[in-house]
Amino acid sequence: MLSDTTNACESLIWGNKKNSKFVTCSFRKRVIEIAKNLGLPQKNNKGANWLMAVMALETEGTFDPSIKNKDGYVGLIQFGESTAKDMDTTQKQLQKMTALKQLDYVEKHISRKKDKIKTLTDVYLSVLNPKSTGLGSNEKAVLWDHNRNAYFNNPAFHKEEGEWETIKKEIKGKKRRGFINGKTYIWEVKMVVEGWYSRGVAKKNTCKKDASTCEFGSNSGNSKDGKTVPWMDVALKEAKDAKGVFENQAPLTTMIKKYHNYCNLFDNPKTPKIEDLEESWCSSFVSWFLDQTDYKGVRHAGSRFYIADDPMWNGANNKRKLKAKDMLIKVSEPLYGAIAVFSDCSKEGVAKKGGHVCFVYGTVKGSEKLAVLGGIKIVKLR
């Protein structure tokens, strides 16, 4: 068994204090060890973070080894009864184990397909549907179709337009989502597991070199006062994943819809379709990233709702907005990760109702201009 007092306590995604009951220093070290045994990428603990993302997805971010889902699967990677039996154990025995001990079985199960694992998606496929391991880079490949109940039992992968909203089949007396002739593609699985990876970046533990104790939070970016800015870790990774494309190109179009859906813009049938909203997604972008951390955005598409004393707050009856308003603090100078709001003004300098909201990244070298990260109409995520 690995000790909590040996060497440095490594930083991994999903390693923050909220999960410390199960994700201990020994747990993280064991995950890193497993990643090495499986031949996963070692630089910056990339492979270990792949494993953490998969376990976060399967346990809904809890890392609880005793967790059981509605279909009867249990543990860190949702072991089925037949899988447990193949490893000379049972589901009940697995549930009684500590998270650290159960990692032995996580390694044993994934190792069976280790020669086919090349990507994060492959790691997840080795758990979700082992026969498909190795298809992680083939986004157009079909994982399963409507002929298998697995298609209807996994609505989290219903990412095609209208697929999740459609209810077409009844299984064991319960209505299930999905198209009657639907299919689950690898790109849909990839989107889900990468989403859990992104969320985990903001929940990293920060560990001191050669120390047995850990500080919690992100360590990749600091504000002027030295405090960490967790949402910037997630935002920067998302910007990289957008691959520099324009908003009418994949994968950015799908990302924009995700931001808007999160802000509930599509709950109202009177709301224009995504094609009509592409030019105003900056606030949805900011809200989504704040909500991936312990901080919460206003969950509103209006950029000026991030100005605490703006008249647009008058008459606001949304409790979430009011709570977010109380959290906003105006600063006298730009800080890394701060929320910046640019107002549209008339020629006379009078502020209009419109504007733009984004995150402060820094300043442009040799000038006083701000470098910001956000989304703006007819442009890119940059």
Buried (B, 14 or more C-beta within 10 A) or exposed (E): EBEBEEEBBBBBBBBBBBBBEBBBBBBBBBBBBBBBEBEBBEEEBEBBBBBBBBBBBBBEBBBBBBBEEEEEBBBBBBBBEEBBEEBEBBBEEBBEBEBBEBBBBBBBBBBEBBEBBBBBBBBBBBBBBBEBBBBBEBBEBEBBBBEEBBBBBBBBBBBBEEBBEBEBBEEEEEEBBBBEEBBBBBBBBBBBBBBBBBBBBBBBBBBEEEEBEBBBBBBBBBBEEEEBBBBBBBBBBBBEBBEEBEBEEEBBBEBBBBBBBBBEBBEEEEBEEBEEBBEBBBBBBBBBBBBBBBBEBBBBBBBBBBBEEBEBBEEBEEEBBEEBBEEBEEEEEBBBBBBBBBBEEEEEEEBEEEBBBBBBBEEEEEEEEBEBBBBBEEEBBB
